[in-house]
Amino acid sequence: MRDLPRRAVAEAVGTAFLVASVVGSGIAAVELAPGDVGVQLLINAIVTGAALLALITVLQPVSAAFNPVVTLVELFAGEIGGRAAAVLVAAQVAGGAVGAVLANLMFELDAVSIAATERATPAHLLAEVVATLGLVLLIRGCPGERVAAVVAAYITAAYWFTSSTSFANPAVTVARTLTDTFSGIAPSSAPAFIAAQVVGGLAAAVLATWLFRRPEKKEPARA
């Protein structure tokens, strides 16, 4: 596939900027509003939503999933092959890690600081299933020209209506283990989060296949 290198670079760059926006805005939020978790989360949510809107809008003509679950669903639907899916997922994970490191460095922190925030409670895992199911369902049902705005709006909202603050992305989850800051997640919590995200994504894929299926064309009546 001739376009695969370009798609992989787009996925890596997009995921790097996405993670940098999540981690960087979390660090900035704590500095700007110390002790006020509500304001910190508000800043984090708005910045993440804005970054998603910009990144998806510009990179969508090349590739703008930025999420291994979305890529897995595309594989499940037969839209991409196994080799392409593997390359894109690797690019997303690598890009996410670079984004976390860059965010740490931009705020004069160690390049890598392993997160200590445990998040894998039953409520958080249910929230990740719900968050990822909603995200993938909207992506599968949304017209392409509107997907950037829809995803940005949904993630901004899901920061608030899910107890996990809607990671909904394995690459972002892995990257957030590399920063012991506001948005970090302990490595011990990451596997359960990723499993919940995959469950939510696959459930959404099944639901979307039925919900958004094209109506069958009726054959003209014969005289």
C-alpha positions in Angstrom: 0.0 0.0 0.0 1.8 3.1 -1.3 0.0 5.5 1.1 0.7 3.5 4.3 3.9 5.4 5.2 2.1 8.7 4.9 -0.8 7.4 6.9 1.5 6.1 9.6 3.3 9.4 9.9 -0.1 11.2 10.1 -1.2 8.9 12.9 2.0 9.3 14.8 2.1 13.1 14.5 -1.6 13.4 15.3 -1.4 11.1 18.4 1.7 12.9 19.6 0.0 16.3 19.5 -3.2 14.8 21.0 -1.3 13.4 24.0 0.8 16.5 24.3 -2.4 18.5 24.6 -3.9 16.2 27.2 -0.7 16.0 29.4 0.4 19.5 28.8 -2.9 21.1 29.6 -3.2 18.9 32.7 0.1 20.2 34.0 -0.7 23.8 33.1 -4.2 23.5 34.8 -2.6 22.4 38.1 -0.2 25.3 37.9 -3.0 27.8 37.0 -5.7 26.6 39.4 -3.9 24.8 42.3 -6.3 22.9 44.5 -9.3 23.4 42.3 -9.9 20.1 40.6 -13.0 21.2 38.8 -11.3 24.1 37.1 -8.3 21.8 36.3 -10.6 19.3 34.6 -12.4 22.0 32.7 -9.1 23.3 31.3 -8.0 19.8 30.4 -11.3 19.0 28.7 -11.5 22.2 26.6 -7.9 22.0 25.5 -8.3 18.3 24.5 -11.5 19.0 22.6 -10.0 21.9 20.7 -6.9 19.9 19.8 -9.0 17.1 18.5 -11.1 19.4 16.4 -8.0 21.0 14.8 -6.0 17.7 14.3 -8.8 15.7 12.8 -9.9 18.5 10.5 -6.4 18.9 9.0 -5.1 15.3 9.0 -8.3 13.5 8.1 -7.6 13.5 4.4 -4.5 11.4 5.1 -5.4 9.5 8.3 -6.8 10.7 11.6 -7.9 7.9 13.8 -5.3 8.5 16.5 -6.8 5.5 18.3 -6.0 1.8 18.1 -9.6 0.9 18.9 -10.8 2.9 15.9 -8.2 1.1 13.8 -9.2 -2.3 15.2 -12.8 -1.6 14.3 -11.8 -0.6 10.7 -10.0 -4.0 10.5 -13.1 -5.7 11.9 -15.2 -4.0 9.2 -12.8 -5.1 6.4 -11.8 -1.5 5.6 -8.1 -2.0 6.1 -5.8 -5.1 6.1 -4.0 -6.7 9.0 -0.6 -5.3 8.0 -1.9 -1.7 7.7 -3.7 -2.0 11.0 -0.5 -3.2 12.7 1.6 -0.4 11.3 -1.0 2.3 12.2 -1.4 1.0 15.7 2.4 1.0 16.2 2.5 4.6 14.9 -0.2 5.6 17.3 1.4 4.1 20.3 4.8 5.5 19.4 3.4 8.9 18.7 1.5 9.0 22.0 4.7 8.2 23.9 6.6 11.0 22.1 3.7 13.4 23.0 3.9 12.5 26.7 7.7 13.0 26.8 7.4 16.3 25.0 4.8 17.6 27.4 6.9 16.6 30.4 9.9 18.4 28.9 8.0 21.5 28.0 7.1 22.0 31.6 10.6 21.3 32.8 9.8 17.9 34.2 11.8 14.7 33.7 11.3 13.3 30.2 9.7 10.2 31.7 8.1 10.0 35.2 6.1 6.8 35.7 2.6 7.7 36.9 1.4 6.6 40.3 -2.3 7.4 40.0 -4.3 4.2 40.3 -7.6 4.3 38.3 -8.8 0.8 37.7 -11.8 0.6 39.9 -15.0 -1.2 38.6 -16.7 2.2 38.1 -13.8 3.5 36.1 -13.7 0.4 33.9 -17.4 0.6 33.2 -16.9 4.3 32.3 -14.2 3.3 29.8 -16.5 0.8 28.2 -19.2 3.4 27.9 -16.9 6.2 26.8 -15.3 4.1 24.0 -18.6 2.6 22.9 -20.0 6.1 22.5 -16.9 7.4 20.7 -16.7 4.6 18.2 -20.5 4.6 17.6 -20.4 8.3 16.7 -17.4 7.9 14.5 -19.0 5.0 12.6 -22.3 6.8 12.1 -21.0 10.4 11.4 -20.6 11.8 7.9 -16.9 12.2 7.2 -17.0 16.0 6.9 -18.5 16.4 10.4 -16.5 13.8 12.3 -13.9 16.3 13.7 -16.6 18.4 15.4 -18.5 15.4 16.6 -15.5 13.7 18.2 -14.3 16.9 19.7 -17.7 17.7 21.2 -18.1 14.1 22.5 -14.7 13.9 24.2 -15.1 17.3 25.8 -18.5 16.1 27.2 -17.2 12.7 28.2 -14.5 14.2 30.3 -17.4 15.2 32.6 -20.0 12.5 32.3 -17.7 9.5 32.8 -15.9 8.8 36.1 -12.7 7.8 34.3 -12.6 11.2 32.4 -12.9 9.2 29.1 -9.4 8.0 28.1 -11.2 5.9 25.4 -7.9 5.2 23.6 -5.3 2.6 24.3 -2.4 4.6 22.7 -3.3 7.6 24.9 -3.6 5.3 28.0 -0.1 3.9 27.4 1.3 7.3 26.9 -0.3 8.6 30.1 1.6 6.0 32.1 4.8 8.0 31.3 3.8 11.2 33.2 3.2 11.4 37.0 1.1 14.5 36.6 -2.6 15.4 36.6 -3.5 13.2 33.6 -1.3 10.2 34.5 -2.4 6.6 35.0 -0.4 4.0 36.9 1.0 1.2 34.6 -0.8 -1.3 36.8 -4.2 0.3 35.8 -3.5 0.5 32.1 -4.1 -3.1 31.0 -7.6 -3.1 32.5 -8.4 0.3 31.0 -7.2 -1.0 27.6 -9.3 -4.1 27.9 -12.4 -2.1 28.8 -11.7 0.2 25.8 -11.5 -2.8 23.4 -14.7 -4.2 24.8 -16.5 -0.9 24.3 -15.1 -0.5 20.8 -16.1 -3.9 19.6 -19.5 -3.6 21.1 -19.9 -0.3 19.2 -18.7 -1.9 15.9 -21.4 -4.6 16.2 -24.1 -2.0 17.1 -23.1 0.3 14.3 -23.1 -2.5 11.7 -26.8 -3.1 12.6 -27.8 0.5 13.3 -26.3 2.2 10.3 -26.7 -0.5 7.7 -27.9 0.6 4.3 -31.4 -0.4 3.4 -31.6 -3.2 0.9 -32.7 -2.1 -2.5 -36.1 -3.5 -3.5 -36.4 -5.2 -6.8 -39.1 -3.6 -9.1 -42.4 -5.4 -9.1 -42.9 -7.5 -12.1 -46.0 -7.4 -14.2 
